[in-house]
Amino acid sequence: MKGEKDYYKILGVHEKASTHELRKAFCKLTKELHPDTTSLNLEDAKVKLQTVMEAYENLNNPYLRNIYDNKIQNGLASRKKYKKPIINTYTADSKIANSIGDRRPFSNGEMFSLLLLVIVIFACLLFAVLFANFTGKEINSMPIWLIK
């Protein structure tokens, strides 16, 4: 396919690759191509890293991957008949899909840090109440939500 990027070849995975395999290939390529860690020219590394990120963004999203696979299948069938170039519209589709609010789930590290945050907040609150209690301070005004 001349006028179109082959995202599977860019990431180095087969067309039936799972999301885990995609993630693994993406992580490997980003480590190799990151401007801080690569031996390539900085401009070449940036361009290659951007194409890898575009490929992963489109293949990791199931909706965009389905569109991409369908266009590839239709493109192969139509190229055999008409030999007509295909226009690349995947980046526009990905921007629309990302602006809709399609969010990824929290990772284990993010969940752990949220748990630590909640524990620290409650520990500080408990410490403040205990400190006020031991110093003999009392609440001078009643909270509005207690008055009825």
Residue pairs with C-beta under 8 A, 6 or more apart in sequence:
1 72
1 75
1 79
1 86
2 85
3 85
3 86
3 87
3 88
4 75
4 86
4 88
5 51
5 54
5 55
5 88
7 54
7 55
7 58
7 59
7 68
7 90
8 14
8 15
8 17
8 55
8 59
10 51
10 52
10 55
11 17
11 22
11 25
11 26
11 29
11 52
11 55
11 56
11 59
12 25
12 29
13 21
13 22
13 25
15 69
17 25
17 59
19 60
22 56
22 59
22 60
23 56
23 60
26 52
26 56
26 60
29 52
30 49
30 52
30 53
31 37
32 38
33 40
33 45
33 48
33 49
33 52
34 45
34 49
35 42
35 45
35 46
35 49
38 45
40 48
54 90
54 91
54 94
57 64
57 94
58 64
58 65
58 68
58 90
58 91
58 93
58 94
59 65
59 68
61 94
61 97
61 102
63 97
63 102
64 90
64 93
64 94
64 97
67 90
67 93
68 90
71 86
75 86
78 84
78 86
79 86
106 114
